[in-house]
Amino acid sequence: YSGDVHVHHPTTEKSHQDFLLRYAEAEDLHVVNVLEMGHHRGTDFKQLGFGKKFRRSRGAYWLVSGQEEPRSTFGHIIGLNTTEMARDEATYDLYDLAFKRLHAQPDAVVGFAHFSWNGCDLPRGFPWYVTTEGIDFVELLQFSRINTLDYYDYLNLGFRLAAAAGSDVPWGSTLGEVRTFVHTGDTLDIDRWFAGLEAGRTFVSNGPALNFTVDGRLPGSEIAADGKGVVKVHARAWGDAKVGVPEVLELVSNDGPLHVARRTGNKSNELSLDVEVGISRSTWLAINTRCANGAVAHTSPVYVVVDGEPTWSPKKSAQIVRKQLDAIAVIEKEFAEGNDIRSRAIRDRLVRAKSYYARLLAATEKSLRK
């Protein structure tokens, strides 16, 4: 079932809610996450309230209040399915505290906005705040842009980040311009939708649809393997000519593309792959598709785990970590001289992030020596 994780509109009046529900029904968009938007001075796009009491539905179409907050020069945070605004102006730039406040709310899901285009100062904050392991999803697709370069880097460091998509209406063109599809079973259960998003049972799209299983397991699943066998992958992409017919279907992993299916003159509106993948170490697997009109879709990974080792890429980790440390160094220089509470707190968090990456590098180097 489709959802948009990033919509801004007030819901304080019944007319607001009716408008959004009719809009969602017209777009066949089932879950509209309406975010109150924060900044240092206050919040905009006020919500009537948060939690189950304030959810609104029209048939199988739902409005659920959340927040884009905090929003500072370190990127924008999304909190979905929240029970209250998790806002603290005194610690506004300390996102790890915001993650804890959000996760303390039952069934809340935490994401980083604008990942698809490294927008809104994301490179200033994400490289160090991802090390808190408090982020459930990233906006992998937004404004027709998809950022697999950085997504694969973070997956190759062992982070597990679900793929999501948000329109950022009113800055995006329309509600559901890009969509997060979450597997909930045969029917839409709104609580299962958020649980599925947190678990990574998702694909994102602005046109084509995807079906992906590994040994019959959905995206977000962890599969235990002994490192001596194979897993069976089923992948399918399809679409209507008016929204995008897949031209390329790609199975990717830590090592890059593994298998590719291409549309070569046939009139079918779908592509498929049924292949076996040999497993010798822990790995992640995902699929993506691209259409001639620029439409794209991408799944969250399936994680195949051997001997309990993370699904990282030991051979690539050193280069990827260097990129993160270079980004952290920019912030270190900016806050090197400040003696105020905020500067000291940010320096402390940068030190923690650098220690995290040092431990990760040591572990991956040890893994290479096995």
HELIX and SHEET records of a PDB file:
HELIX    1   1 LYS A   14  GLU A   27  1                                  14    
HELIX    2   2 LYS A   52  PHE A   54  5                                   3    
HELIX    3   3 GLU A   89  THR A   91  5                                   3    
HELIX    4   4 TYR A   95  HIS A  103  1                                   9    
HELIX    5   5 PHE A  115  TRP A  117  5                                   3    
HELIX    6   6 LEU A  122  TYR A  129  1                                   8    
HELIX    7   7 VAL A  130  THR A  132  5                                   3    
HELIX    8   8 THR A  148  LEU A  155  1                                   8    
HELIX    9   9 ILE A  190  ALA A  199  1                                  10    
HELIX   10  10 PRO A  314  GLU A  334  1                                  21    
HELIX   11  11 ILE A  341  LEU A  368  1                                  28    
SHEET    1   A 9 GLY A  42  ASP A  44  0                                        
SHEET    2   A 9 VAL A  31  HIS A  39 -1                                        
SHEET    3   A 9 SER A   2  VAL A   7  1                                        
SHEET    4   A 9 ARG A 179  VAL A 182 -1                                        
SHEET    5   A 9 THR A 202  SER A 205 -1                                        
SHEET    6   A 9 VAL A 296  THR A 299 -1                                        
SHEET    7   A 9 THR A 283  CYS A 291 -1                                        
SHEET    8   A 9 PRO A 246  SER A 253 -1                                        
SHEET    9   A 9 GLY A 256  ARG A 262 -1                                        
SHEET    1   B 9 GLY A  42  ASP A  44  0                                        
SHEET    2   B 9 VAL A  31  HIS A  39 -1                                        
SHEET    3   B 9 SER A   2  VAL A   7  1                                        
SHEET    4   B 9 ARG A 179  VAL A 182 -1                                        
SHEET    5   B 9 THR A 202  SER A 205 -1                                        
SHEET    6   B 9 VAL A 296  THR A 299 -1                                        
SHEET    7   B 9 THR A 283  CYS A 291 -1                                        
SHEET    8   B 9 VAL A 302  VAL A 306 -1                                        
SHEET    9   B 9 GLU A 222  ALA A 225  1                                        
SHEET    1   C 4 GLY A  42  ASP A  44  0                                        
SHEET    2   C 4 VAL A  31  HIS A  39 -1                                        
SHEET    3   C 4 TYR A  61  SER A  72  1                                        
SHEET    4   C 4 ARG A  56  ARG A  58 -1                                        
SHEET    1   D 7 GLY A  42  ASP A  44  0                                        
SHEET    2   D 7 VAL A  31  HIS A  39 -1                                        
SHEET    3   D 7 TYR A  61  SER A  72  1                                        
SHEET    4   D 7 GLY A  75  LEU A  80 -1                                        
SHEET    5   D 7 VAL A 109  PHE A 112 -1                                        
SHEET    6   D 7 PHE A 137  GLN A 142  1                                        
SHEET    7   D 7 ARG A 145  ILE A 146 -1                                        
SHEET    1   E 7 GLY A  42  ASP A  44  0                                        
SHEET    2   E 7 VAL A  31  HIS A  39 -1                                        
SHEET    3   E 7 TYR A  61  SER A  72  1                                        
SHEET    4   E 7 GLY A  75  LEU A  80 -1                                        
SHEET    5   E 7 VAL A 109  PHE A 112 -1                                        
SHEET    6   E 7 PHE A 137  GLN A 142  1                                        
SHEET    7   E 7 ALA A 162  ALA A 165  1                                        
SHEET    1   F 3 ALA A 209  VAL A 214  0                                        
SHEET    2   F 3 VAL A 230  TRP A 238 -1                                        
SHEET    3   F 3 GLU A 270  GLY A 278 -1                                        
END                                                                             
